[in-house]
Amino acid sequence: MKVFWKYFLIVILLLIGLCALGVLYLFFVPGSSLFGITYISYHNDYNSNPYDCASIDTIELNSRTYSVSIVPASSENISLKVYANSLGFVLEKNSDVNIQAEVEEGVLTFNVDEPYGAAITNESYIQLRIPTSKEFNIMLKNKNAQTNIDNENLKINNLIYTTESGNFNFSNGEISGNIEANIGRADFIIEENAKTNNNNVTLSATSGYFEALKNVLGDIYIESNKNAVICIKECNDFRSNMNEAGGRIEIETAFYVEINSSDTNIYINNITSGGTISLTKAGKVKIDNVLATMDITTNSGEISIKNSTAPLILTTDDGKISVNSTYSRVTANSKYGDINVNFNENAESYQNNPNSRMLQAITNNGKITSSGVENVIITINDNGRADINMKNVFGENIIEGKTGSVSLIIDTNAKYKLYTKTNSGNVSVNLAQISNFGGYTEKEHTEYVNGTVSDYNNSTLTVTTTSGSLYIRDTSLI
């Protein structure tokens, strides 16, 4: 056995020595190759022919890894410069630097061959020079090239950018047309000094990052997304319809939103014309201000609304629903999560506007809490509970509980017909305005609060449970 390992070690050392000799041979003999491998060391400029821009509307550049920049041309001609500064070992077939160009039907196409393999690019770059007197459609495609547009005199019509992982920075200049970005794992950043013009955006990404935090965009359509992060200051319509997607969407202001996804986390400051959001897994939704009707559904993610002046329809299985301040109607359904809805103190009365101060809620095992409400329709299917503070009582109000408790605090001046019933739960009703020393504990009871059968103003409050306790007080007794 010792003899085997001795000869095995000798063979390994011989192979290492042969490899070292091969490397030295390729390194010291310029232009040599061994088993299809060659050593490169470039320090060269390569330039295309100049092309008159008069008949060209679109410029297409296909490259690989060298960084790309678009700069103003010194004439009315379009040209391309490649500075190759690569060194290392590559396959012989991948060792050349070459520029191929053709013009067809107003499209100028540059195809750049770059050396690649076990080589480093150093400060190699590609420079596309375009006249500033004309807007061009720009089409850029690469594998992982860092791409930059940074000149205030550059004006671009439509921009199409395709990459696997090459970051794109639009630092300065102007774009007037549409943006189509297929960014893979890359960053695509539109910076503050870049001038936009309500541009429509089509975005495809895997785990990339799209940012336009200082710019106003038009309609945004997410064509594909796996786990990308999308951050936008302002847009018109934002639409994303996918069965499976993660990542994060952050928008300061959107006119209309339509999002169908699974695990995406959504953060929006302002929605001015409403929309729909549906998340089928753990994605959550947080919105600061809703100015038009929103329909939001999640599976186990939280739904959180800070302020709303329009009707809300909120549905989740396991997630929590929270509305901090609203002026309008809220419909909230949650099987297991808690529901908390607070109506703004300046909201219009339900008596004057049936879309105001109204809560319709359903839960199985969650807890429903609300304040400032004047009309409630609440259904509790299992062990869920309700804790409601009513500013007044108008119209038909129904709270149906099962085994969980129902607790109400009602404004002292409210005038309504109260009906309570429980099969086996405890009852504690204490209202200063009614007879029987202001309260009762009967399992079933009807009372006209602040009035009689003839003047209760057609407002009713029905509260029932099976075995859950009933606890009702008015504001004068708390």
C-alpha positions in Angstrom: 0.0 0.0 0.0 2.9 2.4 0.8 4.3 1.7 -2.7 1.0 2.6 -4.3 0.8 6.0 -2.5 4.5 6.7 -3.4 3.9 6.3 -7.1 0.6 8.0 -7.0 2.3 11.1 -5.4 5.0 11.0 -8.1 2.4 11.0 -10.8 0.6 13.9 -9.2 3.8 15.9 -9.0 4.7 15.2 -12.6 1.2 16.4 -13.7 1.6 19.6 -11.7 5.0 20.1 -13.2 3.7 19.6 -16.8 0.9 22.1 -16.1 3.4 24.6 -14.8 5.6 24.1 -17.9 2.5 24.6 -20.1 1.6 27.8 -18.3 5.2 29.1 -18.7 5.2 28.1 -22.4 1.9 30.0 -23.1 3.1 33.0 -21.1 6.6 33.4 -22.7 5.7 32.5 -26.3 3.3 35.1 -27.7 0.5 33.8 -29.8 1.1 30.2 -28.8 -1.6 27.8 -27.8 -1.8 24.5 -26.0 -4.8 22.2 -26.1 -6.8 25.1 -27.5 -5.8 27.4 -24.6 -3.8 30.6 -25.1 -2.6 33.5 -23.0 -3.7 37.0 -23.8 -2.5 40.4 -22.8 -4.3 43.3 -24.5 -3.6 47.0 -24.2 -5.2 48.2 -27.4 -7.8 50.5 -28.9 -10.3 49.3 -31.5 -12.5 51.7 -33.4 -15.4 51.2 -35.7 -16.1 53.1 -38.9 -18.1 56.3 -38.4 -21.8 56.2 -39.5 -23.8 59.2 -40.6 -26.7 59.6 -38.2 -29.1 61.0 -40.8 -30.6 57.7 -41.8 -30.3 55.9 -38.5 -33.1 55.8 -35.9 -32.0 52.9 -33.7 -28.6 51.9 -32.3 -28.1 48.3 -31.1 -25.0 47.3 -29.1 -24.4 43.6 -28.2 -21.5 42.9 -25.9 -20.4 40.8 -23.0 -18.5 42.0 -19.9 -16.6 45.2 -20.8 -18.2 48.2 -19.1 -20.3 50.3 -21.5 -20.8 54.1 -21.6 -22.7 56.3 -24.0 -21.1 59.7 -24.6 -21.7 62.6 -27.0 -20.0 62.4 -30.3 -17.9 65.3 -31.6 -19.6 65.2 -35.0 -22.8 64.0 -36.6 -21.4 60.5 -36.9 -22.0 57.5 -34.7 -19.0 55.4 -33.8 -17.8 52.8 -31.3 -14.5 52.5 -29.4 -13.3 49.4 -27.6 -10.4 49.6 -25.2 -9.2 46.1 -24.5 -7.0 45.7 -21.4 -7.6 42.0 -20.7 -5.1 39.5 -19.6 -5.2 35.8 -18.6 -5.8 32.4 -20.1 -8.7 31.8 -22.5 -9.8 29.3 -25.1 -8.2 30.3 -28.4 -11.7 30.6 -30.0 -12.6 33.2 -27.3 -9.4 35.2 -27.5 -10.1 37.9 -30.1 -11.3 41.5 -29.9 -13.5 42.4 -32.8 -16.2 44.9 -33.8 -18.8 44.0 -36.4 -21.2 46.6 -37.6 -24.1 46.7 -40.1 -26.9 49.1 -41.0 -30.3 47.8 -42.0 -33.6 49.7 -42.3 -32.5 52.5 -40.0 -30.9 50.2 -37.4 -27.2 50.4 -36.7 -26.0 47.2 -35.0 -22.7 46.8 -33.3 -21.6 43.3 -32.2 -18.5 43.3 -30.0 -16.4 40.1 -29.5 -14.5 40.2 -26.2 -11.9 37.7 -24.9 -13.2 35.8 -21.9 -12.2 32.8 -19.8 -9.7 32.7 -16.9 -8.9 36.3 -17.7 -9.5 39.7 -16.0 -10.8 42.7 -17.8 -8.9 45.3 -15.8 -10.1 48.7 -17.1 -11.4 47.5 -20.4 -14.4 49.4 -21.7 -16.7 50.1 -24.7 -17.6 53.7 -25.6 -20.6 54.4 -27.8 -20.5 57.9 -29.3 -23.7 59.4 -30.5 -24.6 62.9 -31.8 -26.6 65.1 -29.4 -28.6 66.7 -32.2 -31.0 63.7 -32.5 -32.9 61.3 -30.3 -32.1 57.6 -30.9 -33.7 54.4 -29.8 -31.0 52.6 -27.9 -30.8 48.8 -27.5 -28.2 47.4 -25.2 -27.6 43.7 -24.5 -24.8 42.2 -22.5 -24.0 39.4 -20.0 -22.6 41.3 -17.0 -21.3 44.7 -18.2 -21.5 47.8 -16.1 -23.4 50.3 -18.2 -23.6 54.1 -17.7 -25.3 57.1 -19.3 -24.0 60.3 -17.6 -24.2 63.4 -19.8 -26.8 66.1 -19.7 -26.7 66.7 -23.4 -27.6 63.1 -24.3 -31.2 62.6 -25.4 -32.7 59.1 -25.9 -36.0 58.1 -27.3 -36.8 54.5 -26.4 -34.4 52.4 -24.2 -34.2 48.7 -24.2 -31.7 47.1 -21.8 -31.1 43.3 -21.5 -28.6 41.7 -19.2 -28.0 38.8 -16.8 -26.2 40.7 -14.1 -24.8 43.9 -15.6 -25.7 47.0 -13.6 -27.2 50.0 -15.4 -26.9 53.6 -14.1 -28.8 56.4 -15.8 -27.1 59.3 -14.0 -27.7 62.2 -16.4 -29.4 62.9 -19.7 -32.9 62.7 -20.9 -35.2 59.9 -22.1 -38.5 60.7 -23.8 -39.8 57.3 -24.8 -40.5 53.9 -23.3 -38.1 51.9 -21.1 -37.9 48.1 -21.4 -35.6 46.6 -18.9 -34.8 42.9 -18.6 -32.3 43.0 -15.8 -32.0 39.5 -14.4 -29.9 39.9 -11.2 -28.7 43.4 -12.0 -29.4 46.8 -10.6 -31.2 49.4 -12.9 -31.0 52.8 -11.3 -32.4 56.1 -12.7 -30.8 58.9 -10.7 -32.0 62.3 -9.7 -30.3 64.3 -12.6 -31.7 61.9 -15.2 -34.7 63.6 -16.9 -37.8 61.4 -17.4 -41.0 62.2 -19.2 -43.7 60.0 -17.8 -42.1 57.1 -19.5 -43.9 53.8 -19.6 -41.7 51.0 -18.2 -41.8 47.2 -18.9 -39.7 45.4 -16.4 -38.5 41.8 -16.2 -36.2 40.6 -13.3 -35.2 37.6 -11.2 -33.5 39.0 -8.1 -32.5 42.4 -9.5 -33.1 45.9 -8.2 -35.0 48.7 -10.0 -34.9 52.2 -8.6 -36.4 55.5 -9.7 -36.7 57.4 -6.4 -36.5 60.9 -7.8 -38.4 60.6 -11.1 -42.0 60.5 -12.4 -42.8 57.6 -14.6 -45.9 56.6 -16.6 -47.4 53.2 -16.7 -45.3 50.4 -15.2 -45.8 46.8 -16.1 -43.9 44.0 -14.4 -43.6 41.3 -17.0 -41.7 38.8 -14.8 -40.3 38.8 -11.3 -38.8 36.2 -9.0 -37.4 38.1 -6.1 -36.7 41.6 -7.3 -36.8 44.8 -5.3 -38.7 47.7 -7.1 -38.5 51.2 -5.7 -40.4 54.0 -7.4 -41.2 57.6 -6.6 -44.3 58.2 -8.7 -46.1 56.5 -11.6 -49.5 56.3 -13.3 -50.7 52.7 -13.4 -48.6 50.0 -11.7 -49.5 46.4 -12.8 -47.9 43.1 -11.9 -49.7 39.8 -12.5 -47.8 36.7 -11.6 -48.8 33.5 -9.8 -45.4 33.3 -8.0 -43.2 36.2 -7.0 -41.3 37.4 -3.9 -39.2 40.5 -3.4 -40.4 44.0 -2.5 -42.3 46.8 -4.1 -42.1 50.3 -2.8 -44.0 53.2 -4.3 -44.4 56.8 -3.1 -47.4 57.7 -5.2 -49.4 55.6 -7.7 -52.5 56.6 -9.6 -53.8 53.0 -9.9 -52.4 49.7 -8.6 -53.1 46.1 -9.8 -50.9 43.5 -8.2 -51.4 39.7 -8.2 -48.5 37.9 -6.6 -47.6 35.5 -3.7 -44.9 36.5 -1.3 -44.2 40.1 -2.4 -44.1 42.7 0.3 -45.8 45.9 -0.8 -45.3 49.4 0.6 -47.1 52.4 -0.9 -47.4 55.9 0.5 -50.3 57.2 -1.7 -52.9 55.6 -4.0 -55.0 58.2 -5.7 -57.3 56.2 -7.9 -57.6 52.8 -6.2 -57.0 49.3 -7.4 -56.6 45.7 -6.3 -53.9 43.7 -4.6 -54.0 40.0 -4.2 -51.2 38.0 -2.5 -51.6 34.2 -2.2 -48.9 33.5 0.4 -47.0 35.4 3.0 -46.7 38.8 1.3 -47.8 41.8 3.3 -49.4 45.2 2.3 -48.7 48.5 4.0 -50.3 51.7 2.6 -50.2 55.2 4.1 -53.0 57.0 2.2 -55.8 55.6 0.1 -57.9 58.1 -1.8 -60.1 55.7 -3.8 -61.6 52.2 -3.4 -59.1 49.5 -2.7 -59.7 45.7 -2.7 -56.8 43.9 -0.9 -56.4 40.2 -0.2 -53.6 38.3 1.4 -53.1 34.8 2.7 -51.0 35.1 5.9 -49.5 38.6 5.3 -50.5 41.7 7.3 -52.7 44.4 5.7 -52.1 47.8 7.2 -53.7 51.1 6.1 -52.9 54.3 7.9 -55.5 56.7 6.3 -58.3 56.2 3.9 -61.0 58.4 2.5 -62.5 55.7 0.3 -64.2 52.3 0.8 -61.9 49.4 1.7 -62.4 45.7 1.1 -59.8 43.8 3.1 -59.5 40.0 3.2 -56.9 37.7 4.8 -56.8 34.2 6.2 -54.1 34.4 8.9 -52.9 37.9 8.7 -53.8 40.9 10.8 -55.9 43.8 9.3 -55.3 47.2 10.6 -56.9 50.5 9.5 -55.6 53.4 11.7 -57.9 56.1 10.4 -60.7 56.0 7.8 -63.6 58.2 6.7 -65.5 55.6 4.7 -66.9 52.1 4.7 -64.7 49.2 5.6 -65.4 45.5 4.7 -62.9 43.3 6.5 -62.7 39.5 6.6 -60.1 37.4 8.5 -60.3 33.8 9.5 -57.7 33.8 12.2 -56.1 37.3 12.2 -57.2 40.3 14.3 -59.2 43.1 12.7 -58.7 46.7 14.0 -60.6 49.6 12.3 -60.7 53.2 13.6 -62.9 55.9 12.1 -61.5 59.4 11.9 -63.1 61.8 14.4 -64.0 64.2 11.5 -65.7 61.5 9.4 -69.2 62.3 8.2 -72.0 60.6 10.0 -73.6 57.4 8.7 -77.0 59.1 9.0 -76.0 61.6 6.3 -73.8 59.3 4.2 -74.3 55.5 4.3 -70.7 55.0 3.1 -69.3 56.6 6.2 -68.6 55.1 9.6 -69.7 51.7 8.5 -68.0 48.4 9.4 -68.8 45.0 7.9 -66.5 42.3 9.4 -66.2 38.6 9.6 -63.8 36.5 11.6 -63.5 32.9 12.9 -61.0 33.1 15.7 -59.6 36.6 15.5 -60.6 39.7 17.5 -62.5 42.5 15.9 -61.9 46.0 17.4 -63.3 49.3 16.2 -63.9 52.8 17.3 -65.9 55.7 15.9 -68.3 53.4 14.0 -72.0 54.1 13.6 -73.2 51.1 11.7 -71.9 47.5 12.1 -72.6 44.2 10.6 -70.3 41.7 12.4 -70.2 37.9 12.1 -68.1 35.8 14.4 -68.1 32.1 13.4 -66.1 30.3 16.1 -64.1 31.6 19.1 -63.6 35.1 17.8 -64.3 38.2 19.9 -65.5 41.7 19.3 -64.7 44.9 21.1 -66.6 47.8 19.6 -66.8 51.5 20.6 -69.8 53.1 18.8 -70.0 56.8 18.2 -73.7 56.5 17.5 -76.2 53.9 16.2 -77.9 54.4 12.9 -79.7 51.9 10.6 -79.7 48.2 11.1 -76.8 46.9 13.2 -76.1 43.2 13.8 -73.4 41.5 15.8 -73.6 37.7 15.8 -71.1 35.9 18.0 -70.6 32.3 19.0 -68.4 31.2 21.9 -66.3 34.4 22.1 -67.2 37.5 24.0 -68.8 40.6 22.6 -68.1 44.0 24.3 -69.7 47.3 23.2 -69.4 50.9 24.4 -72.1 53.1 22.9 -72.5 56.9 23.0 -74.8 58.0 25.8 -77.0 60.1 23.4 -77.6 57.4 20.9 -81.3 56.5 20.3 -82.0 52.9 19.1 -83.8 49.7 19.7 -81.5 47.2 21.5 -82.1 43.4 21.3 -79.7 41.0 23.0 -79.8 37.2 23.3 -77.4 34.4 24.3 -78.1 30.7 24.8 -75.7 30.1 27.7 -73.3 33.1 27.9 -73.3 35.8 30.6 -75.0 39.1 30.0 -74.1 42.4 31.5 -75.9 45.4 30.0 -75.6 48.7 31.9 -76.9 51.8 30.2 -77.8 55.0 32.1 -80.8 55.8 29.8 -82.9 52.6 30.3 -85.1 51.5 33.1 -84.4 48.7 35.6 -81.7 50.8 37.3 -79.9 51.2 34.0 -79.1 47.6 33.3 -80.1 44.0 33.0 -78.6 40.4 32.9 -81.4 38.5 31.2 -80.5 36.0 28.5 -82.9 37.6 26.1 -84.1 41.2 26.2 -85.4 44.1 24.1 -85.0 47.7 25.2 -85.7 51.1 23.5 -82.7 53.3 24.5 -83.3 57.0 24.8 -86.8 56.6 23.5 -89.9 54.4 23.2 -91.3 52.1 20.6 -92.6 55.0 18.6 -89.5 57.2 18.4 -86.4 55.0 18.2 -85.6 56.5 14.8 -85.6 53.1 12.9 -82.1 52.4 14.3 -81.6 48.9 15.7 -78.8 47.1 17.4 -79.0 43.3 17.6 -76.3 41.4 19.6 -76.4 37.7 19.9 -74.1 34.8 21.0 -74.4 31.1 21.6 -72.2 30.8 24.7 -70.1 33.9 24.6 -70.6 36.7 27.1 -72.3 40.0 26.2 -70.9 43.2 27.8 -72.5 46.6 26.9 -71.9 50.0 28.4 -72.5 53.6 27.4 -70.0 56.4 27.5 -71.4 57.9 30.7 -70.5 54.8 32.7 -66.9 54.3 31.7 
